[in-house]
């Protein structure tokens, strides 16, 4: 066998390994995507169950979020004046 034959065999072997690794990457990307979708579904169930346990409706949740956002926007942190908070 010539050196050229050896190099071609090596190239073909490495190419096959790369293709196999590429398939594995795609497989694991699908697994990650599915797991993230499952996490979102579970988080949705957590929110729904929290609402049920606290006898809250979607309207109540939206109001709480809106109230929380306005409270966060008007919070004055230590070392900050209320005028700095307003961007003045």
N, C-alpha and C positions, 0 to 999 in steps of 0.2 A: 504494500500500500504506500502510496505517495503521501507526502505531507499535505498536499492539496485535498486528497481524499479524506484524510483525518480531520482537516479543518471543516470540510463540508459536512461530515458526520456530526462534528461538534456543534456546528451552526444549527443543523436540523434538530439535534437534541435540545439545545438551549431554546430554540424557537418553539418546540413542542412544550417545554416546561413553562415558557412565557404564556402560551395560549392556555395551558391548564391553570396557571395562576390567575389569568384574566377571568376565566370562568368562575374561579373561587371568589374573586373580588366581587363579581356581579351577584353571586349567590349571597354573599354576606351583606352586600348593599341592600338586597331585597329583604333579608332578615332584619336589618336595622330599620328599614322603612316600615316593615310590619310591626315591629316592636314599638316604634314611635307612635304609630297609629293606635296601637293598643293602649299605650300610656294616655293618649288624648281621650280615648273612650272611657278609660277608668277615671280620669280626672273629671270628665263630664258626669259620670255616675256619682262621684264624691260630691260635686256641687249640688246635684239633684237631691241626694240623700241629706245633705246639710240643710237644704231648703225645707225638705219634708220634716226633718227632726225639729226644726225651729219654726214650723208653721208659717213659712214665708212663701210668697208668690214671686213670680218673675218680676212683677212690678215693684215689689218690695226690694228685691235684689238690685234692680236698676236704680232705685232711689238711694239705696245704701252706697252704691258705687258713685253716683253723682254727688252725694253729700261728702263722701270721702275725698273725691277729687277736688271739690271746692275747699275742703278743710286743708288739704295738702298744699293747695295753691296759696292759701292765706297764712300758712305757718311761718312764724318768724323764728329763725334759728339763733342760738347764742352768738353774740357778736355781730348780729345783723339787725338793722333797724327796719321798721315796717316799710319805710320808703325805699330801702334797698330791695326789699322783696318785690315791690311793685315795679322795679326796673328804673326807678328815678334816681 
